[in-house]
């Protein structure tokens, strides 16, 4: 299956340049997509571009506008927008190499595949790729995507280059805006130790094949049931599991038992203390 590139231009390392194509590395979403339907006619609803004063208008006649005040816009045509030319519009110029661990993960945004555009470009592309691989660092360059200049973090991946657009500092919110109200009081060390052993029990390698979108799978089952004329089964609401005794809940979790919770009926006694020996990590089922 042939993929259409998101961007085409050149990759440059000092005086070495080659034509490249940039492709999105991920799919846009799941397989279940909905349309708005009029249940009385079973017709799909069409969205019509409408001027509040004159009514429907042709989309091809519209231009982009930048709001400078309420109901006041600076109008720009596509040609005028294209006239703003930066070097990064057509060239990814590698500016710097940095250690990967110096880039905070909050700045990593969307992944792309960078590949040579044609067989003639493969030699120069391969030289740049292998030089980057030998250094073991992240290459930083800029590119214009969707009317924005983005910083690209690039590293060799197989025979190509994996590139991530990076968020700017202005796009990242200050952690203090959300975390500032959280108490800095340290939890009970004994509780932390039990929680750490629970983590050890659940440790294992990351296998993306083991993780599926369960919500989408449930939607597919719902759609299949309705297609067969069956009445959908309503999922049970999760019970309130507000923990009364945190230490008891941690110990019970370590032993694989249900923690004592607030709910209907009588509460059971706290489980016996867990053994102090370290629990061995649980093996992943093969």
N, C-alpha and C positions, 0 to 999 in steps of 0.2 A: 504493500500500500504506500503510495507516494504522499508525503506530507508537504504542505505549502509552508515556505519559510515566513517567519514573522518579520524578518529584517534581512536585507542583503547589503553587503558593503565590503570593507577590507579590514583585516587584522594586521596590526603593525607592531613590530618589536624593533625599535630603533630604525635601522634602514632596511629591514626585512619586512616585506609586505606581501600579502596574498589575499585573493578574493574569498570571502566566506559567506555562509548563510546561517542565520540564527533561527532555531526552531523551539517552540514551546515543548517542554519535557514532560508535561502532565496533561491528562484529559481534563476537560472543563468540569465534569461532575459525574454523577451516577447515571444509570440507565432509565430511571423513572422520571419522566418529564410530564407536566400537566399543562393543559390548555384551558382557558375559560370558556365554558359552554353554557348556552341558554337552555335550561332543562325543559322549557316548554316546547322548543323547536328542535333541540339537539344540534343546533348550529354553533359553530365556533365563533366566538366574538372577535371582531377585527378592530384593532386600535387605529383610529383615524386622527391624523394631525389636524388640529383645529385652532383657528384664531378666535379668541373670545368675542371679537367684534364682527368679523366677516364670515366666520364659519370654516368649513374644511378647506385646506390648502394642500398643494402638491409638495411632497417632501423634497423633491429635486429643486424647488425654488427657494428653499430655506438657507439661511446663512448662520454662522455662529456669532454669539454675542457675549461680551464680557460685561457684567453688571458693575457699574461705577456708583450707582445710587438706586433708590427704589424706582422701578419702572424706567430706568435709564441705562442704556447699553451702548457699548462701542461695538459696531458691527465689523466682522472680519470675514472675508471670503477665503475659500480653501487656497486659492492662489496666493493671497497675501500671507497666509500662515506658512505655506511652503517657501516663501521668499526669505524666511528667517533661517539662514543656513549656518550651522556650526560645523566644525570639522567632524565632531562626533555623530553628525547626521549620517555620514557615509563611511566613517572610519573608527574602529575600536583601537585606540592608541594605548598600548600598555605603558602605564606611567610609573608603576611601583610594584615591588614584590614584598609581601608581608607574611609573617607566620599565621597559619590558620587560626590558632587559638587566641590571636589578638583581636579577632572580629567577634564581638558579642553576638550571640545567636539571635538576639532580638532584631538585629539589623538585616538578617537574611530574609529575602522576600521570595520571588518567583524563580524556579529553575528553568534553564534553557539548555539546548544542545547546540554547540557551535561546531560546524563542519566545513571543510573546504568546498568551495563552489566550483566543482569540475576537477577532472583528473590533472590538469595542468597546475592547479594550485596545491596539489597534495604534497609535493616535495617541500616547498617553503613552509606549508602548514605543519608538516611533520617535524621540520627543524625547530620551529617555535614550540610545538607541543613537547618534544623530547627534552629541549633545553629547560622548559618549565618543570618537567617531571624530575629531572636531575637535581634541580634546586629544592624541590619539595616545599615550595611556598605558593601562596595565593597571588595570582597576578591581578592587578586592579587596572581597569580601563573604563572609559565612558562611552555611552551610546545613547542616541535619541530614540525613544520608543513612545509612540502615542503622544506626541507633542511634549514629552518630558525627557530631559537628559537624566539618565540613570547611571549609577556606578555599577560596573559588573565585576564580580569576583569570579575568577576563572582558574580551573585546575584540570589537568589531564584526566580523561575518563575513557578507558579502552583506546580506540583509535581516534577519538575526537577530544573535545573539551567540554566539560560541564561548566556552565556559567550561571551564576545567581545574580539577579538584580539586588542591590542593597538599598535599604531605606535610608533616608537622610536623618540627621539628628532631629530636625524639626518634625518629622513624622512619628517619632518615638516619644510617648508620654513619660513624664518623670514618675518614677516608681513611688515617690513620696506622696503623689496625688491620691494613690490608692492604698499604699501600705503604711502611710504615715500614722494612721489612727490605730494600727495594731500594736498591742502591748509588746514591749521588749523583754518582758519577764520570761526567764528560761524555764521550760517544762521540767518535771521531775526526771532526774537522770535514770532512775529505774524504769520508768515508762519508755524513755527513749531507747534503752537497751532492749526491751521486749519488742518494740516496734522495729528496731534494727534487725532482730532475728526473724521477724515476720518477713521483712524485705529479703533476707537471705533465702528463706524458704521459697519465695516466689521469683527468685532471680533466674534468668535464662537468656539465651541469645535472641536477638530480634529477627523474627521471620515474618515478613509482610504477608506471606500467603496464609498465615494463621489468623489474620485480622480482616474481617469483612464488614461491610456496612449492614449491621443487623436491622437498622430501621428501614433501609431500602428493601432488604429481603422480606420484612414484614409487610411493606407496601405491595410488593409483588404478589405475596400470598393473598392479601386482601383483594387485589385486582383479579387474580385468578379465581377466587371464590365467587366474586360478583359476576364474573364472566360465565360461570357455570350455574348461575342462579341461586347460589347458596347464600345463606344469611351469614354475614361476617361475625366472627366470635370476638366479643369485646375483651380486650386485655385487662387483667386484674390490676387494680391500682396498687402501687407499692405501699407496704405497711409502714407505719411510723416506727422508726428504729432509733429514736432519740435515746442515746446512751445515758444511763443513770450513773454507773460506776465505770469511769474510764479505765482504771487499772484492771478491773474484772473483765472488761471487754477486750483489752489487749491480751490478757492471759488466755481467755477463751479462744481468741483468734489464733494465737500461737499453737493451741492444742487442737484447732480445727473444730471447735464447738461454737454454738450460737451464743453471742454475748447477751448479758442480761439487759433488757430494754424496758422502756416505759410503754405500757400498753394495757390491754384488757386482762383481767385475771390476776392471779398471784404471781409474784416474781420469785424465781428460784434463788437458792443461795449462791454466793460467789463460788466459782470453781476453785479447786485447790491450786496453790501457787505452782507455776511451771518450774521444771528442773533448771538448775543454773548452768548446766553444760550447754555449749553452743550447738545449735541445731544445724545439721548438714544441709546444704542447698538441695531443694527438690529438683530431681531430674525432669527434663522436658520429655513428655511422652513421645515415643518415636512412632 
